[in-house]
């Protein structure tokens, strides 16, 4: 089955996570992605091998599956010239160097637009392309600190800052970058015009905190550290310790709260004016509003502590109250494998003699057959074929390799599809 982006060619000069995740989405949706990386050792994520003798470790392979590798030094005049030549037949150009770096080599938007006027050009950076901080270096946890995300996690104003436990901003940048590219390709198909896209980690961080950001900018509402409590403020939207672990529960509405207290055997809270604002509780709609939050939380804490997280999860879910026993990632994935409790796609990327396994890319199309099964390339695996298709003969390619401008891969001298 055909994929949505078949026929789209992407030149990807990005590295690490955010940019490569952008082009990973495009590749899995059918685009031809040419990953441009340094010829000596490839991009830096290839070095995270955990002792394995490979240049495609799992962390790299997972976000570079389905791409081709063009090992080429953009810092040389010959290398930069080759990129401009390839850009003439590209639809998308992605880079995530600090602002101004690619311009040194004639690979900025103006230079690429000169050879491909309708190019969709996506620049990814920490702080955006303009402003006093644009030249600052940025990593995920640093931007979490800068934008207030660390101070929204954890309990209490005096507790240390707490970052999200995975590179959430990098992942968000990849998703937003892919969304921006796809929407720009649609605009180009409609109007014939290209686009310049400025995606930054700061923008992505604020987007992840969108309701809180808007609440402060609009109403001056300050952020609060709510720990493991839910967004609505209901005392029954929280995470409680049980006799065999922790349980997250979200009884936000009065109807959900009634069901929760029935399961826990503390139904009297629903008619207790000390516990709840009964007028709000009995209104046609709205959330649970406590009069004495500490009292309600203590009653809930004692009730949960006497029960099993696993059994309460089942009973509350059956009653219509969202609840989940707190699990590790590996526990959840093992449970999905063993029981099929959630219907997730199960994809495998071929990687040498093994496979990289994923549970999908966040959504599923009925009509496109899922992600491509091709794994991540070795360094330079596509160099020969890409340059041969661009019109270079064997002698020219060999001379570039001798000069250190490119690197080919001995197992890769096979033609690409036209």
Secondary structure, DSSP 4 states (H G I P E B T S, - for coil): ---TTTT-EEEE---TTHHHHHHHHHHHTT-EEEEEE-TTT-SGGGG--TT-S-SS-HHHHHHHTT-EEEEE-TTSHHHHHHHHHHHTT-SEEEE-SPTTTGGGGT-SHHHHHHH-TT-EEEEEESS-SSSTTTTS---HHHHHHHTTSGGGSSBSTTSPP---SS-HHHHHHHHHHHHHHHHHHHHHHHH---EEEEEEHHHHHHHHTHHHHHHHHHH-PPP--BTT--TT--TTEEEEEETTEEEEEE--BHHHHHHHHHHHT-GGGGG-TTTB-HHHHTSSS-B--BSSHHHHHHHHHHHHHTS-HHHHHHHHHHHT-EEEE---HHHHHHHHHHH--S----EEEEETTEEEEES-SS---SSS-SS--B-PPPTTTTHHHHHHHTT--HHHHHHHHHTTSEE--TT--SPPP-
